[in-house]
Amino acid sequence: QVQLVESGGGLVQPGGSLRLSCAGSGSVSSINAMGWYRQAPGKEREHVATISWSGNTYYADSAKGRFTISRDNTKNTMYLEMTSLEPEDTAVYYCNLRSARGEEYWGQGTQVTVSS
């Protein structure tokens, strides 16, 4: 069983920065990719960024140029560095892991609020 725990959310002013972390534990046969998703109030969950096991990265248009996804395999931790934050980035951010078998795991989410 895989457990994912996000941290690093909080309240930040527009234009500010935050770094989210996702710490993984447990075992999985093989990881296909890990990613970040977010869900704003009244909206569906949407993709933010993905990093494949080989290290390729993919970003939603809203995240390109502002967010950076990375991974530290030695710490079993994935990160999302967010800069130039806007009120529209306010959401609960979720960590996701997809195994090579198609299994999918989610964290509990961390709240990010961008407001002055």
PyMOL commands that set and color helices and strands:
alter all, ss='L'
color gray80, all
select helices_A, chain A and resi 73-75+87-89
alter helices_A, ss='H'
color red, helices_A
select strands_A, chain A and resi 2-7+10-12+18-26+31-39+46-52+57-59+67-72+77-82+91-99+104-106+110-114
alter strands_A, ss='S'
color yellow, strands_A
deselect
rebuild
show_as cartoon
